[in-house]
Amino acid sequence: MTEDLRETLNHSDELTGAGRHEEHLALMREALARHPGELEVVIRAAEAHMVEGPEEAAELAREAVKMAPDDPVTLTRAASVMFYVERLEEARKLLIRAMEGAPDDFILASDLVYLGGQIFFAYGNHDKAEEFLTLAFDDQPERPGRGYALSDLLEHQGEFARALEVADEALRHRPGDGALEDLQARLRFLVYAVEALPPGYAVRYK
């Protein structure tokens, strides 16, 4: 790895860790122009484009898979990109390939399970979705999205009390998470009625 590439990837880590999304996207565009054949740059560029450029994100994810067709890490990350840019069938196929190739000590095992739960939910298989999302939440309750996804699924199934328990637990690990706080407030209303809502909250129905 060249010094330029190492510095770029370190800067990428700093920007993503700080939530500086626009700067990170610009960095990845520059890195892609300088290092078009570098797998890590290609998959990071795919991830960086998910919001502003879903078509570009999908194409870059496909390119990363072509570069490393049997690498479960690349397949997992590409599957996640495809899911978030709404290429659901491509995400499902990549997920299966990643699961088939993942070793017992797979470094992204929790991410793979979490994504599997989301894909099962999207396809309407709520039993499997709950199984996978529960495993992912129990394993890494502090990670963004883990508690929200499970609580949202339980709410969708009408299990409001269980959904609230998950939201409460998730917020103990992620205090200040606005999306979780809104979900918790809505679930409190559904479970306990309006009197249980914190001051200043308004319920937004789906």
N, C-alpha and C positions, 0 to 999 in steps of 0.2 A: 504494500500500500504506500503510495506516495505521501509526502508530507502535506501537500495541498489537499489531497483527498481526506487525510486524517483530520486536518483542521476543519474542513467542511462538515464532516460527520459530527465532530465535537460541537461545532456551532449549531448544527441541526438539533442535537440533543438539548442544548441550552435553550434554543428558541421554543421547541415543543414543550419542554419542561416549564417554561414561563408562560405558555399559552399565547405566544406571539405568532399567530397563525399566518397573517399576511406577510410578515418578514420571512417566515419559514418557506412559504410558497415561492417567494422571489428567490430565495437561496437555492431551493431545489430546481427551479428553472435554470438558474445559472449553472448549477452542478451538472445538470443533465446535458447542457450544451458542451461542457468541458469533459464529462466522463460518460458518454452515451452507452458504453459497453460495460459499465460497472453495475452489477446486480443490485447492490445495496442502494445505490443512487436511484436506480429505476424504480424499485419498490417504494422507497421513501417519497419519490416524486409522485407516484400513484396515490399514496396516502395523503399527500399534501394537496392534491387536486380534487379531492372528493367533494368539497363544497362548491367551489367556484367553477370547476371544470369536470363534471362527472364523466363526460365522454372521453376526455383525456385520461382521467383516472382509470377507466376501464381498459383503454388501449395500453396504458403503461403496465397495468396489472397483467394483461395477457402477454406482454413482452417479457415481463419478469418470469412468468411461468415457462415461456419458451427457453429462457436462459437456464432455468433450473427446474426441469419438469418433474424430478423425483425428490426434491427437497421439501420435507414437510413444513419447515419454517416459512419458506417462500409461498407454498401452497396455502398455508393458513392465513398469511397476511394478504395474499391476493384474494382469497375467498372473502375476507372481511371487507376489502375494498368493494368487491362486486356486490356484496349484500347492501352496503350503505349507498351505493349508486343504483340500487334497485335492479341489478341483473341477478335475479333470485335463482334462476336455474343454473347459471354459471357458478354462482356461489355454492349451490348445493353440490354440484359435481366436483368442484375443487375441494370442498370440505371432505367429501368421501375419500378422495385421493390422499388428502393430508392424514386422515384417520388411518387409512390403510398403511401408510408409510411411517407413521409416528412411532418412535421407540418407546419403551416403557417409561423412561426418564425424560420424556419430551419436555423441552423448556417452555413451550407454549401450550401445554396440556390444558390449563385452565381457560385460556383464550379459545382453544378449539372447542371445549365443552360449552362455553358461553355462546359462541357463535352457533353451534349446533342447536342450542335451545332456542335462539332467535329464529333460526331457519325453520325448525319444527313448528314454532308458533305461527310464522308467516304462512306455512302450508296447512295450518289448522289442526295439527296433531298436538293437542294441548297436554295430553298425558306425558308424552316424551319431552315436550317443551318444559313442563314443570320439573321433570326429573333432571334434565340437563341444567336448567337455570338454578335449581336448588343446589346442585353440586358446585356450580361456579360461584354462587354467592357464599356458600359455606367455606369454600376454599380461599376466596379473596374478597371478603365483604367490604374492604376499603377501596376497591377499584371502582372507577366511574362506571355507572350503568348497571353494575351487578344487582344491587338491591332494587333499583328502579324497575329493571326488566322483570324480575320475579314478582314484585308487588303488582306491577301493571297486569301481568298475566293472571294473577289471582283475582284482581278486581274484575278483569274481563270475564272471568268465570263466575262472578257473583259471590266470591268468597271474601267478603269485605273485611271481616275480623282478622283473618289470616293475612290478608294483604296489608292491613294496618300494622300488625306485629312485625312483618318484614320491613316496612317503611321505618318504623320506630328503631329497629335494630340497625338498619342501614345508616340512619342519621347519627347513631352513636359512633359509627366509624367514619362518617363523612359530615361532620357538623358544618352548617352553612351552605350545603348543597341546595340551591334554589329549586331545582326540579323536584328533588325529594321532598322538600318542605311543602311545595304545592300539592304533591300527591298525598302526603300525610294529612294535610288539611282537608282535602276532598274526602279522603277515607274516614276521617273523624266525623265529618258530616254524615256520611253514609252509615256509619256504625252508631253514632251517639246522637245525631241530629244537630241542629244549628247551634245549640248552647255550648257545644264542645269546641267550636272553632276559636282559634286564637284571635285576639283583637286585630282588626284591620284586614282580615282575609275575606275574600269573596269567592264563592264556589263557581267554578267553570265546568259545566257539564260537557261530556264528550258528545 
